[in-house]
Amino acid sequence: MSFKKLEFTNAAGQKLSARMDSPPEAKPSAYALFAHCFTCSKNIKAIGHISRALTRNGIAVMRFDFTGLGESEGDFADTNFSSNVGDLVTAAAFMATKYQAPKILIGHSLGGAAVLQAAANIPSSTAIISIAAPADPGHVTRALGETKDIIERRGEANVNLAGRTFKIKKQFLDDLESVPMQQTIRNLNRALLIFHSPVDDVVGIENAAKIFQIARHPKSFISLDKADHLLMNPKDSQYVGSLIATWAMRYIETP
């Protein structure tokens, strides 16, 4: 695939770093927008493998770093789930101006919850894919452990996540509690594909069951068998990418 580094501005005027992966020769049949996992970045290997599989099937993919993460500007401590959703909507608008509005929205882990929430404000989207996503974004607080109580009492705390330290403020927790996720999923009104591993020890398989139960048709579920939460095995992420490409073609109109 060919790629191009991009930048766009979020609602707060900060520059967000993005990358457009495109089919090497043919004009893309559709564009996809990818939301990475909590505290991750656009450059994790799993997203790269999924993007390659999609571009091989004629689908261009834009991935970007949420505010305060990766190569994007901003302070992570001042962000929350709602600001991530806002970044997605802004990214889609940027794509519509510079390329083509995204018909496919893909989200990994908390990014999966974010694309579910953002879809209503991205009218071009017709196919939504969640990968290892929580049914409720508040699930992410489990990763905070006992630090959650410290944040509630003191207003903020430093949290070690996957070997890196992040400052998380109480406003982040309050924002998670305010998200009407069940209503969002029920009113999605778009084709939905859910990927989840039955041995995911970060976001349990029961989350996929809940999303599937609440969502209306058309909806599909694919088990990732022995895959871990971050799809560290390239075979798992390549499998996800190839299946997304095949499934999505039913729900997008080729030019």
Summary of the structure (lengths in Angstrom):
residues: 255
radius of gyration: 17.0
end to end distance: 20.3
largest distance: 55.7
contacts: 904
relative contact order: 0.16
helix: 39%
strand: 24%
